Amino acid sequence: MNSRAYFYLCITALFWGANSVAGKLAVGHVSPMVLTTYRWIVALLIILAFLLPQVKRDWPIIRRHWLQLLLYGAVGFTAFNALLYTALGYTSAINAVIEQAGIPMLIFVFNFVLFRIQASLAQVLGFSVTLIGVLITASHGDFSALAELEFNFGDALMLLAGIVYAAYTVALRWKPDLQWQGLIAASAFGALLSAIPLFFWELSRGAAIFPDTTGWAVVLYAGIFPSLLSQVLYVRGVEMIGANRAGLFINAIPIFGTILSVLLIGETLHLFHVIALLFVLGGIAIAEWGRPKEKTA
């Protein structure tokens, strides 16, 4: 089970790392709320095409828990991504990387405050080691560069996005007992419903940018991989090993994002990227080695 959870969460981090790259590429080609809305239309069309029989079987459970499932979509799917895509129009990728790295610690804090679930010393140490890896990536191997970063409106949005996704992750402990197809379908529908007002708000401000060729490529990627596959795998990972342990894999997102930037955008791979990757993987290994023995989720 652990091996499968690690695989699911690594693939999740890979797709989400690519989502950050895609979000940056989307600037000027499709506006944040148009992208957020269109990606969920794409996701729901795929669900209707391939997952409808299982969704019908789960309908009695979905109907009983409809509000909870819609809120999962509104908070974990729409709110987080709307904040992320908007923030990338104001702040640098470096700042966004650092701020996303705080999500695992927020998960630890929420779990402790709400449920008195304690992180082991090894988990705290592992988180710290992964954070060093993220900071190495963000600073390009020069920690003094971190002091020169300027925080703005986009950074505030990223911090809020981190709080939102940490809350969603912890709230998954209350998810109804239904198959992943039904969970994702209902949550995706909630994501679309909550995105529509944002779409019209952006349209009313004259800020809407409808996708061109590049924009459609980003919409299709976001609708298939981060919206569907990543959410399915992340939910399964949290279900299998708990929110504290699964959340730590979020710190692999900037590493994958860096690698994909090298492969897709042509940026140069440096030694500090490799060192950072070793720190992130080592931190996850330390946290897993010293995890509490009792089941926490």
N, C-alpha and C positions, 0 to 999 in steps of 0.2 A: 504493500500500500504506500509506504514512504517513497519508494522509487517512482511509482506512478505519479504521486503528488508532486515530486520534484520535477518530473518531466512536464507535467501539465503547467506548473508555475513558471518554468523556464520558457516554455513556448508563449505563455501569457505575457511575460516580460518582453520577449522578442517582439510580439505584435504591438504591444503598447509603446515600446521604444520606437518602432516604425511609425506609430501614430503621432508621436511628438515631431518626428521628421516631416511627416505628411502635413501636420498642422502648420508648420513653419512654411512649407512649400505652398500651402493654400493661400497665404497672405497675398492679396491682390487678385486672386483667381476665383475665390468664393468667400463670401463673408462668414463670420463665425456662426451666426444663428441659422443662415441658409444651410451651411454645412451640417450643423447639428440636426436640423429637421430632415434634410434629404437623406442623411445616413440611416436614420431610423425608418424612413420609408423603404429604403433598399433592404434593410434587415427584415422588416415585416413581410415584404414580398417574398423573400427567401423562405421565411418561416411558413407562410401560407402555401408555398409550392412544395415544401419537403416535410414539414413537421406537423401538418394539420391533423392527421389521424391521432397522434399521441396527445395533442392539445385537446381534442374532443374527448378523449378518454379521461383526461385530467379536469375537464370542465367543472364537475361538481366541487372539487377542491378549490379551483380557481375562483368560482363564484362565492364560496364561503369566505375567502381571504382576499377578495378583489382589491380592497383599499390598501392593504399591506403591500401587495404585489405591485400596484400602480406606484406607490411611494418608493419602492425599490428602484423602479425605472426612473422616476422623477429626480430622485436624489443621486443614486449611484451612476446612472447613465447620462441623463440630460444635464443636471446641474454641474457635475464635475467637468464634462467635456465642453459645455458652454463657457465655463470659467477658464478652462485651459486654452481653448481656441482664442478667446478674447484676450487673455493675458499675453499670448504670443505676439499680438499686435503692438504691445507696449514695452515688453521687457525682453531681455536677451535670453538665449537658450541656456547660457551658463547659470543665470539666476534661477530659471525655471528648474534646472537640474537640481540645484541645491535645495530648493523649496520642496520639491517632490520627495527628496530624501528624508524629510521629516515625517512622512506618513507612517512608517513602521513604528516610530516612537509614539506617535499619537494613538495608534492602535493599542500599544502596551498601556498607555495612560488610561484610555477609555475602558479597557478591560479591567484594569485595577480599580478604578473609581466606581464603576458600575457593578462589577461582579467579584471584586477582590481576587482576581486572577493575577498571581504574581509571576513576573518574569524572573527566571533564574539568573544568577550572576553570569553564567556563560552566555545566556541570551543577550544580556546587556552588553557584555564584552563583544559578542559577535556583531551586534548592531553597531557598536562603536567602530569596529574594524571595517565593516562595510561602508560606514559613513566616511571614513578616511579615504577609501577607494573612490567614492563619489566626489569628494573634495579634490582629490588628485586629478580626476577627469575635468572637473569644473575649472580648476586653476591652471590646467595644462602643466602640472608638475611644479608650479611655483606658488606656494601658499601665500606669499606676499601679495599676489595679484588679487586675493580675496578681499583685502582691505580697500581696494580701489573700486569695488563694485558699488553701484548706486541703485537704491531701491525706489521704486515708483509705483504707480497705480497698478501696473501689471503684476508686480510682485505681491501686492496686497491680494489681488485676485487669485494668484497661485497659492498663497497661504490659506485662503478660504477654500480653495479647491481641495487642498490636502485634508483639511478638517472634514469636509463633506465626504471624501472617499473613505477616510478612516471610520467615520460614523456608519457609513454603508457597510463596510467590512464587518464591523462588530455586530451590526443589526442582523447579519445573515444567520446568526445563531438561532433566530426566531423564525426562519423561513419555514413555510408549510412543508409537509411531507408529500412531495409530488415529484414527478420525473423532471429532469432538467429542461426538457422541451417545453413543458407547461410553464415552468418558472421563467425561462428566458422569454417566451412568447408574451406572457402577461406583463413582464417588466418592460419589454421593448414597446408594447402598446402604451404603457404608462409614460415611457420616455418620449414617444411621439406626441402624445396628448400635451405633455408639459412643454414640449419644444415649440408647438404651434403658436402660443401667445408670444414667445420670444421672437419667432419669425416675423409676426406682424408688427411687433414693436420695432424691430430693426428696419422693416419696410417703411413704417410711418416716419422714421427719422431720416429716410433717404440714404441709409447706410448699407442697404442690401446690395450684394454683388452676386449675381447669378452665375453659375459655373461655366467657365470656358472649357476647352479640352483638358487642360491641366486640372482645373477644378473638378471636372467629372471623374478624372482618375483618382483624385483624393477622396471624393464622395464614395466611389465604388469600393476603394480599399477600406475606408472607415466603416462602411456599412457591412462588409463581409467579415473582416478579421478582428479589429478591436471591438466592434459592436456585438458580434455573435460568438465567434470562436473563442476570443479571449475571455468574454464574460462566462461562457460555459465552463471553461477550464479553470478560471479563478474560483468560481463557486464550488466546483468539485474539489479544488485544492484546499479551500477553507474548510469544507465539509470533512475532508480526510485527515488533516493534520492541525486544524484549529487556526484562528485568526492571527494569533501572535506569530506563529511559525510561518504561516503563508504570507503574511504581510511583509516579512523580511525580504522576500524575493522582489518586492517593489524596487529595492535599491539596485537591482540588476538592470532596470529600465534605461538609465543613462548610459550604461556600458553598451548595451545592445544598440542604443540610439547612436552612440559614437561609431560603432562598427558599421552600422548601416549608412551613416553619413559618409564614411570612407568608401563604401561599395557603391552607393547610389549617387552621391553628390561629388565624389572625387576628392574629398578631403584626405589629408595625409595621416597615416597611422604612425604614431610616435611610441617610443618606449614607455612613456608615462601611461599610455592607454593600456598596455599589457600589464604594467605594474598595478594599475587601478583594478583591472579585471581580477587579478590574483587576490587583491585585498577583499573585493566583494565576495568572491567565491569562498575565500578562506573564512570570512566573517560568518557567512551562512553555515559553513561546515562547523565552526566553533559553536554557534548557537544550537545547531541540531545535535551535536555531541553532548552538550550540557543541558538539554531541554528537560523540563520537569517530567517526571515519569507518569504522573496522573494525567488523564484525559482532560483537556481544557476547553474543548468545544464539541 
